[in-house]
């Protein structure tokens, strides 16, 4: 039978081990950011845009990147979770930065935005035009758009992600668009299940939840 002092030593040892492991995991994460004066989270690496969307798509294409619009609003708990978890994951951020430019828009913002069709409006009016009702919402655009077409952004987007998704799902939403998975499988969940099975068959870890 262990004495109280022996039990105490075990507790101390396990506490130290847990602290070391937690510290190591924390060091692997990117820094956590605070909301700005509008109460929304804007990562320092987000694309610096003059909010002319057609121009942003064209400029992104020059470096082989696709444009993504991220919609958020003040007090959005799922937006906070996305920044606290997904955008602190180096693997996710590295993939996004290598292949996409993200523009952050405020669902209730008043900044002027030039839509792809050339019309000038504000963030909040554009949100209504694009039928964006929930946050976070991500709109993914093609690498290139027809210069002769004057279609609004919500008709040009190739896919849309609604709400908060766990890291595996979130990362692969970008893979889905980059690899144009929507062309062969318009159902993202089915595409994701097939991708998970493929990764598991290759011996790679898959954390769905």
C-alpha positions as protocol buffer text, in pm:
chain_id: "A"
residue {
  index: 1
  type: UNK
  ca { x: 0 y: 0 z: 0 }
}
residue {
  index: 2
  type: UNK
  ca { x: 134 y: 342 z: -100 }
}
residue {
  index: 3
  type: UNK
  ca { x: 192 y: 592 z: 176 }
}
residue {
  index: 4
  type: UNK
  ca { x: 40 y: 944 z: 154 }
}
residue {
  index: 5
  type: UNK
  ca { x: 385 y: 1083 z: 74 }
}
residue {
  index: 6
  type: UNK
  ca { x: 423 y: 836 z: -215 }
}
residue {
  index: 7
  type: UNK
  ca { x: 84 y: 936 z: -354 }
}
residue {
  index: 8
  type: UNK
  ca { x: 179 y: 1301 z: -323 }
}
residue {
  index: 9
  type: UNK
  ca { x: 498 y: 1242 z: -520 }
}
residue {
  index: 10
  type: UNK
  ca { x: 298 y: 1071 z: -797 }
}
residue {
  index: 11
  type: UNK
  ca { x: 55 y: 1361 z: -813 }
}
residue {
  index: 12
  type: UNK
  ca { x: 344 y: 1607 z: -840 }
}
residue {
  index: 13
  type: UNK
  ca { x: 511 y: 1400 z: -1115 }
}
residue {
  index: 14
  type: UNK
  ca { x: 192 y: 1373 z: -1322 }
}
residue {
  index: 15
  type: UNK
  ca { x: 124 y: 1743 z: -1276 }
}
residue {
  index: 16
  type: UNK
  ca { x: 472 y: 1831 z: -1403 }
}
residue {
  index: 17
  type: UNK
  ca { x: 435 y: 1595 z: -1699 }
}
residue {
  index: 18
  type: UNK
  ca { x: 97 y: 1746 z: -1791 }
}
residue {
  index: 19
  type: UNK
  ca { x: 236 y: 2098 z: -1760 }
}
residue {
  index: 20
  type: UNK
  ca { x: 535 y: 2019 z: -1983 }
}
residue {
  index: 21
  type: UNK
  ca { x: 315 y: 1856 z: -2246 }
}
residue {
  index: 22
  type: UNK
  ca { x: 64 y: 2142 z: -2239 }
}
residue {
  index: 23
  type: UNK
  ca { x: 345 y: 2393 z: -2269 }
}
residue {
  index: 24
  type: UNK
  ca { x: 491 y: 2210 z: -2565 }
}
residue {
  index: 25
  type: UNK
  ca { x: 153 y: 2201 z: -2740 }
}
residue {
  index: 26
  type: UNK
  ca { x: 98 y: 2570 z: -2670 }
}
residue {
  index: 27
  type: UNK
  ca { x: 435 y: 2657 z: -2824 }
}
residue {
  index: 28
  type: UNK
  ca { x: 330 y: 2486 z: -3146 }
}
residue {
  index: 29
  type: UNK
  ca { x: 38 y: 2726 z: -3186 }
}
residue {
  index: 30
  type: UNK
  ca { x: 53 y: 3068 z: -3347 }
}
residue {
  index: 31
  type: UNK
  ca { x: -13 y: 3371 z: -3124 }
}
residue {
  index: 32
  type: UNK
  ca { x: -371 y: 3443 z: -3028 }
}
residue {
  index: 33
  type: UNK
  ca { x: -503 y: 3779 z: -3146 }
}
residue {
  index: 34
  type: UNK
  ca { x: -753 y: 4017 z: -2987 }
}
residue {
  index: 35
  type: UNK
  ca { x: -1053 y: 4177 z: -3162 }
}
residue {
  index: 36
  type: UNK
  ca { x: -999 y: 4519 z: -3318 }
}
residue {
  index: 37
  type: UNK
  ca { x: -1191 y: 4840 z: -3244 }
}
residue {
  index: 38
  type: UNK
  ca { x: -1488 y: 4707 z: -3444 }
}
residue {
  index: 39
  type: UNK
  ca { x: -1498 y: 4397 z: -3226 }
}
residue {
  index: 40
  type: UNK
  ca { x: -1388 y: 4159 z: -3503 }
}
residue {
  index: 41
  type: UNK
  ca { x: -1076 y: 3948 z: -3544 }
}
residue {
  index: 42
  type: UNK
  ca { x: -839 y: 4032 z: -3830 }
}
residue {
  index: 43
  type: UNK
  ca { x: -527 y: 3821 z: -3872 }
}
residue {
  index: 44
  type: UNK
  ca { x: -210 y: 4022 z: -3951 }
}
residue {
  index: 45
  type: UNK
  ca { x: -146 y: 3808 z: -4258 }
}
residue {
  index: 46
  type: UNK
  ca { x: -486 y: 3870 z: -4419 }
}
residue {
  index: 47
  type: UNK
  ca { x: -467 y: 4029 z: -4763 }
}
residue {
  index: 48
  type: UNK
  ca { x: -429 y: 4407 z: -4760 }
}
residue {
  index: 49
  type: UNK
  ca { x: -697 y: 4513 z: -5005 }
}
residue {
  index: 50
  type: UNK
  ca { x: -841 y: 4836 z: -5146 }
}
residue {
  index: 51
  type: UNK
  ca { x: -1167 y: 4635 z: -5164 }
}
residue {
  index: 52
  type: UNK
  ca { x: -1196 y: 4629 z: -5542 }
}
residue {
  index: 53
  type: UNK
  ca { x: -1290 y: 4262 z: -5569 }
}
residue {
  index: 54
  type: UNK
  ca { x: -1231 y: 4208 z: -5940 }
}
residue {
  index: 55
  type: UNK
  ca { x: -888 y: 4366 z: -5905 }
}
residue {
  index: 56
  type: UNK
  ca { x: -818 y: 4154 z: -5597 }
}
residue {
  index: 57
  type: UNK
  ca { x: -903 y: 3834 z: -5785 }
}
residue {
  index: 58
  type: UNK
  ca { x: -677 y: 3936 z: -6074 }
}
residue {
  index: 59
  type: UNK
  ca { x: -389 y: 4037 z: -5847 }
}
residue {
  index: 60
  type: UNK
  ca { x: -420 y: 3710 z: -5653 }
}
residue {
  index: 61
  type: UNK
  ca { x: -414 y: 3510 z: -5976 }
}
residue {
  index: 62
  type: UNK
  ca { x: -82 y: 3670 z: -6071 }
}
residue {
  index: 63
  type: UNK
  ca { x: 78 y: 3482 z: -5780 }
}
residue {
  index: 64
  type: UNK
  ca { x: -136 y: 3171 z: -5840 }
}
residue {
  index: 65
  type: UNK
  ca { x: -365 y: 3236 z: -5545 }
}
residue {
  index: 66
  type: UNK
  ca { x: -743 y: 3242 z: -5514 }
}
residue {
  index: 67
  type: UNK
  ca { x: -945 y: 3505 z: -5334 }
}
residue {
  index: 68
  type: UNK
  ca { x: -1155 y: 3424 z: -5028 }
}
residue {
  index: 69
  type: UNK
  ca { x: -1391 y: 3664 z: -4852 }
}
residue {
  index: 70
  type: UNK
  ca { x: -1434 y: 3599 z: -4480 }
}
residue {
  index: 71
  type: UNK
  ca { x: -1743 y: 3756 z: -4325 }
}
residue {
  index: 72
  type: UNK
  ca { x: -1756 y: 3817 z: -3950 }
}
residue {
  index: 73
  type: UNK
  ca { x: -1939 y: 4038 z: -3701 }
}
residue {
  index: 74
  type: UNK
  ca { x: -1895 y: 4170 z: -3348 }
}
residue {
  index: 75
  type: UNK
  ca { x: -1980 y: 3925 z: -3071 }
}
residue {
  index: 76
  type: UNK
  ca { x: -1967 y: 3616 z: -3294 }
}
residue {
  index: 77
  type: UNK
  ca { x: -1860 y: 3320 z: -3074 }
}
residue {
  index: 78
  type: UNK
  ca { x: -1792 y: 3093 z: -3371 }
}
residue {
  index: 79
  type: UNK
  ca { x: -1570 y: 3357 z: -3529 }
}
residue {
  index: 80
  type: UNK
  ca { x: -1373 y: 3376 z: -3206 }
}
residue {
  index: 81
  type: UNK
  ca { x: -1338 y: 2996 z: -3201 }
}
residue {
  index: 82
  type: UNK
  ca { x: -1218 y: 2991 z: -3561 }
}
residue {
  index: 83
  type: UNK
  ca { x: -942 y: 3239 z: -3476 }
}
residue {
  index: 84
  type: UNK
  ca { x: -861 y: 3079 z: -3141 }
}
residue {
  index: 85
  type: UNK
  ca { x: -831 y: 2727 z: -3286 }
}
residue {
  index: 86
  type: UNK
  ca { x: -804 y: 2709 z: -3665 }
}
residue {
  index: 87
  type: UNK
  ca { x: -606 y: 3024 z: -3736 }
}
residue {
  index: 88
  type: UNK
  ca { x: -352 y: 2935 z: -3467 }
}
residue {
  index: 89
  type: UNK
  ca { x: -273 y: 2604 z: -3637 }
}
residue {
  index: 90
  type: UNK
  ca { x: 50 y: 2648 z: -3839 }
}
residue {
  index: 91
  type: UNK
  ca { x: -40 y: 2372 z: -4085 }
}
residue {
  index: 92
  type: UNK
  ca { x: -370 y: 2537 z: -4171 }
}
residue {
  index: 93
  type: UNK
  ca { x: -227 y: 2887 z: -4197 }
}
residue {
  index: 94
  type: UNK
  ca { x: 68 y: 2775 z: -4411 }
}
residue {
  index: 95
  type: UNK
  ca { x: -161 y: 2603 z: -4661 }
}
residue {
  index: 96
  type: UNK
  ca { x: -396 y: 2900 z: -4682 }
}
residue {
  index: 97
  type: UNK
  ca { x: -118 y: 3156 z: -4723 }
}
residue {
  index: 98
  type: UNK
  ca { x: 47 y: 2949 z: -4996 }
}
residue {
  index: 99
  type: UNK
  ca { x: -270 y: 2918 z: -5203 }
}
residue {
  index: 100
  type: UNK
  ca { x: -520 y: 3189 z: -5108 }
}
residue {
  index: 101
  type: UNK
  ca { x: -563 y: 3555 z: -5021 }
}
residue {
  index: 102
  type: UNK
  ca { x: -824 y: 3620 z: -4753 }
}
residue {
  index: 103
  type: UNK
  ca { x: -1012 y: 3949 z: -4737 }
}
residue {
  index: 104
  type: UNK
  ca { x: -1195 y: 4021 z: -4412 }
}
residue {
  index: 105
  type: UNK
  ca { x: -1534 y: 4195 z: -4434 }
}
residue {
  index: 106
  type: UNK
  ca { x: -1764 y: 4307 z: -4153 }
}
residue {
  index: 107
  type: UNK
  ca { x: -2127 y: 4199 z: -4187 }
}
residue {
  index: 108
  type: UNK
  ca { x: -2232 y: 4541 z: -4054 }
}
residue {
  index: 109
  type: UNK
  ca { x: -1938 y: 4744 z: -4186 }
}
residue {
  index: 110
  type: UNK
  ca { x: -1952 y: 5074 z: -4374 }
}
residue {
  index: 111
  type: UNK
  ca { x: -1632 y: 5053 z: -4579 }
}
residue {
  index: 112
  type: UNK
  ca { x: -1680 y: 5100 z: -4953 }
}
residue {
  index: 113
  type: UNK
  ca { x: -1642 y: 4785 z: -5162 }
}
residue {
  index: 114
  type: UNK
  ca { x: -1635 y: 4757 z: -5542 }
}
residue {
  index: 115
  type: UNK
  ca { x: -1816 y: 4438 z: -5640 }
}
residue {
  index: 116
  type: UNK
  ca { x: -1694 y: 4220 z: -5924 }
}
residue {
  index: 117
  type: UNK
  ca { x: -1966 y: 4367 z: -6145 }
}
residue {
  index: 118
  type: UNK
  ca { x: -1816 y: 4714 z: -6092 }
}
residue {
  index: 119
  type: UNK
  ca { x: -2086 y: 4850 z: -5864 }
}
residue {
  index: 120
  type: UNK
  ca { x: -1982 y: 5042 z: -5552 }
}
residue {
  index: 121
  type: UNK
  ca { x: -2150 y: 4962 z: -5222 }
}
residue {
  index: 122
  type: UNK
  ca { x: -2077 y: 4914 z: -4852 }
}
residue {
  index: 123
  type: UNK
  ca { x: -1986 y: 4599 z: -4662 }
}
residue {
  index: 124
  type: UNK
  ca { x: -2329 y: 4562 z: -4502 }
}
residue {
  index: 125
  type: UNK
  ca { x: -2513 y: 4622 z: -4829 }
}
residue {
  index: 126
  type: UNK
  ca { x: -2283 y: 4377 z: -5007 }
}
residue {
  index: 127
  type: UNK
  ca { x: -2359 y: 4117 z: -4739 }
}
residue {
  index: 128
  type: UNK
  ca { x: -2731 y: 4151 z: -4815 }
}
residue {
  index: 129
  type: UNK
  ca { x: -2661 y: 4138 z: -5189 }
}
residue {
  index: 130
  type: UNK
  ca { x: -2460 y: 3819 z: -5143 }
}
residue {
  index: 131
  type: UNK
  ca { x: -2726 y: 3677 z: -4907 }
}
residue {
  index: 132
  type: UNK
  ca { x: -2475 y: 3640 z: -4625 }
}
residue {
  index: 133
  type: UNK
  ca { x: -2677 y: 3589 z: -4306 }
}
residue {
  index: 134
  type: UNK
  ca { x: -2449 y: 3397 z: -4070 }
}
residue {
  index: 135
  type: UNK
  ca { x: -2094 y: 3436 z: -3946 }
}
residue {
  index: 136
  type: UNK
  ca { x: -1842 y: 3315 z: -4009 }
}
residue {
  index: 137
  type: UNK
  ca { x: -1911 y: 3275 z: -4380 }
}
residue {
  index: 138
  type: UNK
  ca { x: -1634 y: 3214 z: -4631 }
}
residue {
  index: 139
  type: UNK
  ca { x: -1680 y: 3275 z: -5003 }
}
residue {
  index: 140
  type: UNK
  ca { x: -1427 y: 3108 z: -5234 }
}
residue {
  index: 141
  type: UNK
  ca { x: -1365 y: 3253 z: -5578 }
}
residue {
  index: 142
  type: UNK
  ca { x: -1209 y: 3095 z: -5889 }
}
residue {
  index: 143
  type: UNK
  ca { x: -850 y: 3158 z: -5984 }
}
residue {
  index: 144
  type: UNK
  ca { x: -964 y: 3361 z: -6283 }
}
residue {
  index: 145
  type: UNK
  ca { x: -1286 y: 3527 z: -6394 }
}
residue {
  index: 146
  type: UNK
  ca { x: -1402 y: 3620 z: -6742 }
}
residue {
  index: 147
  type: UNK
  ca { x: -1306 y: 3983 z: -6797 }
}
residue {
  index: 148
  type: UNK
  ca { x: -1609 y: 4036 z: -7018 }
}
residue {
  index: 149
  type: UNK
  ca { x: -1863 y: 3920 z: -6759 }
}
residue {
  index: 150
  type: UNK
  ca { x: -2011 y: 4172 z: -6518 }
}
residue {
  index: 151
  type: UNK
  ca { x: -2160 y: 3927 z: -6272 }
}
residue {
  index: 152
  type: UNK
  ca { x: -2189 y: 4003 z: -5899 }
}
residue {
  index: 153
  type: UNK
  ca { x: -1961 y: 3820 z: -5659 }
}
residue {
  index: 154
  type: UNK
  ca { x: -2214 y: 3571 z: -5527 }
}
residue {
  index: 155
  type: UNK
  ca { x: -2265 y: 3443 z: -5881 }
}
residue {
  index: 156
  type: UNK
  ca { x: -1891 y: 3417 z: -5943 }
}
residue {
  index: 157
  type: UNK
  ca { x: -1802 y: 3226 z: -5625 }
}
residue {
  index: 158
  type: UNK
  ca { x: -1726 y: 2856 z: -5665 }
}
residue {
  index: 159
  type: UNK
  ca { x: -1813 y: 2750 z: -5311 }
}
residue {
  index: 160
  type: UNK
  ca { x: -1926 y: 2882 z: -4973 }
}
residue {
  index: 161
  type: UNK
  ca { x: -1851 y: 2758 z: -4620 }
}
residue {
  index: 162
  type: UNK
  ca { x: -2102 y: 2845 z: -4349 }
}
residue {
  index: 163
  type: UNK
  ca { x: -2031 y: 2850 z: -3977 }
}
residue {
  index: 164
  type: UNK
  ca { x: -1748 y: 2709 z: -3768 }
}
residue {
  index: 165
  type: UNK
  ca { x: -1584 y: 2383 z: -3871 }
}
residue {
  index: 166
  type: UNK
  ca { x: -1323 y: 2182 z: -3684 }
}
residue {
  index: 167
  type: UNK
  ca { x: -959 y: 2205 z: -3804 }
}
residue {
  index: 168
  type: UNK
  ca { x: -962 y: 1899 z: -4032 }
}
residue {
  index: 169
  type: UNK
  ca { x: -1281 y: 2010 z: -4205 }
}
residue {
  index: 170
  type: UNK
  ca { x: -1170 y: 2373 z: -4220 }
}
residue {
  index: 171
  type: UNK
  ca { x: -831 y: 2299 z: -4376 }
}
residue {
  index: 172
  type: UNK
  ca { x: -982 y: 2064 z: -4629 }
}
residue {
  index: 173
  type: UNK
  ca { x: -1242 y: 2318 z: -4736 }
}
residue {
  index: 174
  type: UNK
  ca { x: -946 y: 2506 z: -4886 }
}
residue {
  index: 175
  type: UNK
  ca { x: -806 y: 2183 z: -5035 }
}
residue {
  index: 176
  type: UNK
  ca { x: -1152 y: 2116 z: -5182 }
}
residue {
  index: 177
  type: UNK
  ca { x: -1146 y: 2449 z: -5364 }
}
residue {
  index: 178
  type: UNK
  ca { x: -778 y: 2439 z: -5460 }
}
residue {
  index: 179
  type: UNK
  ca { x: -816 y: 2092 z: -5615 }
}
residue {
  index: 180
  type: UNK
  ca { x: -1155 y: 2185 z: -5763 }
}
residue {
  index: 181
  type: UNK
  ca { x: -1322 y: 1898 z: -5587 }
}
residue {
  index: 182
  type: UNK
  ca { x: -1658 y: 2071 z: -5630 }
}
residue {
  index: 183
  type: UNK
  ca { x: -1647 y: 1992 z: -6002 }
}
residue {
  index: 184
  type: UNK
  ca { x: -1661 y: 1616 z: -5949 }
}
residue {
  index: 185
  type: UNK
  ca { x: -1831 y: 1604 z: -5607 }
}
residue {
  index: 186
  type: UNK
  ca { x: -2056 y: 1902 z: -5526 }
}
residue {
  index: 187
  type: UNK
  ca { x: -2132 y: 1753 z: -5183 }
}
residue {
  index: 188
  type: UNK
  ca { x: -1843 y: 1863 z: -4961 }
}
residue {
  index: 189
  type: UNK
  ca { x: -1921 y: 1615 z: -4683 }
}
residue {
  index: 190
  type: UNK
  ca { x: -1904 y: 1319 z: -4921 }
}
residue {
  index: 191
  type: UNK
  ca { x: -1582 y: 1451 z: -5073 }
}
residue {
  index: 192
  type: UNK
  ca { x: -1439 y: 1495 z: -4723 }
}
residue {
  index: 193
  type: UNK
  ca { x: -1532 y: 1140 z: -4621 }
}
residue {
  index: 194
  type: UNK
  ca { x: -1359 y: 1003 z: -4930 }
}
residue {
  index: 195
  type: UNK
  ca { x: -1051 y: 1213 z: -4857 }
}
residue {
  index: 196
  type: UNK
  ca { x: -1044 y: 1095 z: -4495 }
}
residue {
  index: 197
  type: UNK
  ca { x: -1054 y: 731 z: -4607 }
}
residue {
  index: 198
  type: UNK
  ca { x: -772 y: 797 z: -4855 }
}
residue {
  index: 199
  type: UNK
  ca { x: -553 y: 959 z: -4589 }
}
residue {
  index: 200
  type: UNK
  ca { x: -621 y: 677 z: -4342 }
}
residue {
  index: 201
  type: UNK
  ca { x: -528 y: 421 z: -4610 }
}
residue {
  index: 202
  type: UNK
  ca { x: -197 y: 606 z: -4647 }
}
residue {
  index: 203
  type: UNK
  ca { x: -139 y: 569 z: -4273 }
}
residue {
  index: 204
  type: UNK
  ca { x: -201 y: 935 z: -4196 }
}
residue {
  index: 205
  type: UNK
  ca { x: -387 y: 1048 z: -3885 }
}
residue {
  index: 206
  type: UNK
  ca { x: -734 y: 1190 z: -3939 }
}
residue {
  index: 207
  type: UNK
  ca { x: -902 y: 1382 z: -3658 }
}
residue {
  index: 208
  type: UNK
  ca { x: -1259 y: 1440 z: -3769 }
}
residue {
  index: 209
  type: UNK
  ca { x: -1371 y: 1578 z: -3430 }
}
